[in-house]
Amino acid sequence: AAINRFLQEHNQQPKPFSWTADPDKIIAAVKRGHQVLDSIH
């Protein structure tokens, strides 16, 4: 119910999504995550 209420309220004044994350930082974070997972196994 809470999700549906949020969507109804949000969709009354929708705004386009604007990507602000730096792709290089995302790729670096994914690589770090893979390194951590590989070191656990």
Buried (B, 14 or more C-beta within 10 A) or exposed (E): EEEEEEEEEEEEEEEEEEEEEEEEEEEEEEEEEEEEEEEEE
